[in-house]
Amino acid sequence: MQTINPLKLIEELKDSVISGTPAMIWGGPGIGKSDIPNQVAAQLNMNIIDFRANLFDPVDVRGIPYLHQQNVESVKYTAWAVPDVFPIAERDGDRGILFIDELPTAPPATQNAFLQLLLNRQIGDYKLPVGWAILCAGNRLTDSAAVYQMPSPVRNRLAHYELDPILEDWVAWAHQNSIDTDIISFIQYRPGLLSDFNPDEYAFPTPRAWAMVNKKLSNSNITEDRMFYSVSALVGDGAAGEFVAFKQIASKLPDIDAIIKDPSKYKRDDNPALLYALSNAIAARAEDALMENIMKLADKLAIEYQVVLVRGCLARDRNLKSHPAVKNWITKNANVVLG
């Protein structure tokens, strides 16, 4: 299956939601499969209900049977109580997304229980509200994530997308979400460690794991002698060792505020690790009033690091693209694709 990057996937899923086509996101652990439906819901101004399919038995999906009788003389028959985990318009609104996460880790009998919902938008007496759409997500068989083969009738009722984490998309997201610039710089320096799934290891690098590293480092007073253990617990020994070494290099950066104030104070360096760290540290301070000097600093860097710096600035504030100094740089470097 052809893979798709997060930005294109969001647009595809918006089309699926609008057209009422159920869709399935496939991909390895920790790459953002569960975050994307929430972004789609936010962009479409919709509610979202999220539940884990692997926590449900088939009867949980269909509903609990109960004895129904119109009056004491009429025939008794079995009806099904509507599961309250599904959207109810009066409670949850007229528009929204029902997100069925971890669908492939649910037993085949549970997956088959969703067939009628996927095909006819109803199960027994329950009907999905007209303005609600269905999105699903889960790991692949190759991800060693205790998944079941999805029954072909279920597969045939979904539009399928295989998500592939893209460095530029992650970097833009990281800048927008205040991820530590040392982490952003390190991933740009070692892009292969953005996502390096290893089923034989307890911990391995993924976008989700790096976000957890950021949270841990920003909320803890971790001493230098514990840094390796704190990071390796989340991304594994190899990635942690490289990150700690990179962080030591990044600690040798000049005073960023001082060189932005007076770009002439910057002394050129040829160390790639240091230049990635420098570019992102400068981008983290991007604002309209500083862009004139920031772009003067950019001119002192090799073109690949200028791109890193400018992309970082625009990721933090897209409106900076209209700043005269940035517009001049874009015109001067018209052959560079910023995205």
VOGUDREN-655564 format. One record per residue (C-alpha): residue in one letter; x, y, z negated. Coordinates in steps of 0.02 Angstrom, whole numbers, plus 32768, in hexadecimal, padded with zeros to 4 digits. Layout:
<recs>
AXYZ
...
</recs>
This chain:
<recs>
M800080008000
Q803F80AF802B
T806481107F8C
I802181BF7F6A
N8066824C7F01
P8004829A7E70
L7FD4833C7EC8
K7F8D82E47F60
L7F3982637EF1
I7EDD82EC7E92
E7E97832E7F35
E7E66827F7F6E
L7E0E825C7ECA
K7DB083017ED3
D7D6F82C97F7D
S7D3F82207F33
V7CE182727EA4
I7C8582EB7F15
S7C5682607F91
G7C2781E57F07
T7CAA81657F3C
P7CF180FE7EA9
A7DB081027EAA
M7E3C809E7E5A
I7EE880E27E29
W7F73805F7E25
G802280797DDF
G80A6804D7D5F
P809D80767CA6
G80AF812A7C6C
I80A981857D14
G800C81ED7CF4
K7F7E81807D34
S7F1181AC7C9E
D7F3882677CA5
I7F0682817D5A
P7E4A825F7D47
N7E4882DF7CBA
Q7E9B835E7D2E
V7E1A83367DB4
A7D8C834F7D38
A7DD683F57CFE
Q7DEC84357DB0
L7D3984047DDD
N7CF784497D38
M7CAD83A07D0B
N7C9E833C7C6B
I7CFE82987C60
I7CDC81FB7BFC
D7D74818B7BE6
F7D6F80D97BA7
R7DE380437BAE
A7D9A7FB27C11
N7E097F327BB8
L7DB07F557B13
F7D087F1C7B59
D7CB87E717B6F
P7C3E7E547C00
V7BAB7E667B88
D7BED7F107B52
V7BE27F4A7C06
R7B367F027C2A
G7AEB7F347B82
I7A9B7ED67AF2
P79FF7E707B1D
Y79627E8E7ABA
L78B07E4A7ABE
H78367EC07B12
Q77787EB77B0E
Q76FE7F3F7B43
N767A7F067AC7
V76527E6E7A5D
E75F37E1A7AEB
S766E7E397B7A
V76F97DC87BB4
K779D7DD47B55
Y783C7DEF7BBA
T78F27E197B9F
A79327ECA7BBE
W79E07F137BAD
A7A0C7FA37B3A
V7A6C802B7B96
P7B2480327B5E
D7B4080DE7B12
V7BF580DF7B4F
F7BB281097BFB
P7B7D81B97C2B
I7AD181F17BF4
A7A9D82937C4A
E7A3E82D77BB5
R7AD882C17B47
D7B6C82D17BBD
G7B2F83487C43
D7AF383367CF6
R7BA283307D45
G7C3E82D17D14
I7CBA82457D2D
L7CAF81987CE0
F7D6681647CD2
I7D8080A97CBC
D7E3580977C85
E7E9A7FF47C7B
L7E1E7F9D7CED
P7E987F147D28
T7EC17EE47C74
A7E0A7EB97C54
P7DDF7E007C6F
P7D947DD97D1C
A7CE97DBB7CCC
T7CEB7E6D7C88
Q7D287EB37D2E
N7C9A7E567D87
A7C1E7EA27D0C
F7C497F4B7D58
L7C197F117E08
Q7B677F4F7E03
L7B9D7FF67DB7
L7C1F800E7E41
L7BAA7FD87ECD
N7AFE80187E99
R7B2C80927E0E
Q7AC5802F7D92
I7AD07F9A7D1D
G7A2D7F497CE9
D79BC7FD57CAA
Y7A4A80557CA5
K7A6180CF7D36
L7AF981407D48
P7ABD81F67D4F
V7ABA823B7E00
G7B4382BC7DE1
W7BBF82407D97
A7C4F81E97DF3
I7CBC81537DC8
L7D7B81507DC4
C7DE580BD7D88
A7E9D809F7D63
G7F1480157D32
N7FBB7FBE7D46
R7FEC7F4B7DD4
L80107E917DC6
T80C87EB97DE4
D80CF7F297D49
S80D17E977CCD
A80457EEC7C6D
A7FD67E557C47
V7F607E7E7CD6
Y7EE57E0B7D2D
Q7ED07DF97DE8
M7E407E6E7E15
P7DB27E087E63
S7D9F7E2F7F1C
P7CE87E687F0C
V7D227EEA7E8E
R7DB67F207EFA
N7D447F357F91
R7CD87FB37F34
L7D66802D7F0F
A7DD580A67F6E
H7E8880777F3D
Y7F1C80EA7F1F
E7FCA80BB7EE3
L8017814A7E81
D80D0816F7E91
P812081F07E1C
I8173827A7E83
L820382DE7E38
E81CB83897E77
D8119836F7E3A
W815583397D8E
V81CD83CB7D81
A814184467DAA
W80D283F27D29
A815E83F37CA8
H817C84AF7CBE
Q80C284D27CAF
N80B6846A7C10
S815084B17BB7
I81B884137BBF
D826784337B79
T82D784767C04
D836183FA7BD5
I82E9836B7BFF
I82B483BD7CA3
S836983DE7CD3
F839F832D7CA7
I831682DE7D11
Q8347834C7DA5
Y83FC83187D89
R83CB825F7D7A
P832682507DDA
G832C81927DD4
L830A819D7D19
L826381F57D2B
S821581497D39
D827C80AB7D29
F820780207CF1
N825C7F867CA9
P81E67EFD7C6A
D82747EAD7C07
E82907F487B9A
Y82287F897B0A
A8247803E7B3D
F826580827BEB
P825B812E7C3D
T81B481687C84
P816482147C93
R80FC81EB7BFA
A819681B57B97
W81F382577BC1
A815B82BC7B88
M8166825B7AE3
V822082847AD7
N81F4833B7AEE
K817083337A66
K81E682DA79EE
L827883507A0A
S820D83EC79FC
N81B383B6795D
S8244836778FE
N82E583A378B1
I834F831A78FF
T8407831F78D4
E848B82FF7958
D84B982557910
R8403821B7920
M83E1826579CC
F840E81C57A2C
Y839D815779C1
S830B81D079CC
V831381D77A89
S834081207AAA
A82A880E87A46
L823E81367ACF
V82A081257B72
G831F809A7B4F
D83D980997B2A
G841C80BE7BD9
A83AF81577BFB
A83C781967B4A
G8485818C7B55
E848681F07BF6
F840C82717BB1
V846E828D7B12
A850E82A57B77
F84B3831E7BEA
K846E837E7B56
Q851E83967B14
I855083E27BBB
A84B684517BBC
S84E584937B0F
K857984EA7B63
L8508855E7BC7
P852D86187BBB
D84B3868C7B61
I842186857BDC
D83CF87267BA3
A847587827BAF
I8499874D7C63
I83E787757C99
K83FC88237C4D
D84A388377CA7
P84BD87B77D34
S857087F17D4B
K859B87977CA8
Y857A86ED7CF5
K8617868B7D21
R85FE86087DA7
D860985507D7A
D861184B57DE9
N85D084337D6E
P852B83F07DB7
A84E583C17D0D
L8507846E7CC9
L84BD84C17D64
Y841A84607D56
A841084917C9F
L843885467CC9
S83B785517D55
N832B850F7CE8
A835C85777C50
I835286147CBB
A82AD85DD7D0A
A826485C37C5C
R827386807C40
A822286B17CE5
E81AF87487CDE
D818E87D77D53
A81F988567CF6
L829387E47CFD
M828687A07DAE
E82F888237DFD
N838A87EC7D90
I835A87347D95
M836487367E53
K840E878D7E48
L844686F97DDE
A83FB86817E5D
D846986CC7EE4
K850286977E7F
L84CF85DE7E88
A84DF855F7F13
I843F85537F79
E840484AE7F2B
Y840684FD7E7E
Q83B3859B7EC0
V8324852A7EF8
V831C84D97E4B
L831785857DF9
V829385D17E6E
R822485377E66
G822D853D7DA9
C81FB85F47DA7
L816885D87E1C
A8130853F7DBA
R812085AC7D20
D80CA863B7D7B
R809386287E30
N807286E47E39
L812E87037E34
K813186D07EEB
S80F487807F14
H818487D57EB6
P81F088357F35
A829187DE7EFF
V824287327F11
K81F287607FB8
N829D87997FF7
W82EA86F47FBF
I826286908016
T827B86F480B7
K833786DF80AC
N83268623808F
A829486008104
N82D785528129
V82C3851E8072
V822284C48045
L81E584FB7F9A
G814184977F98
</recs>
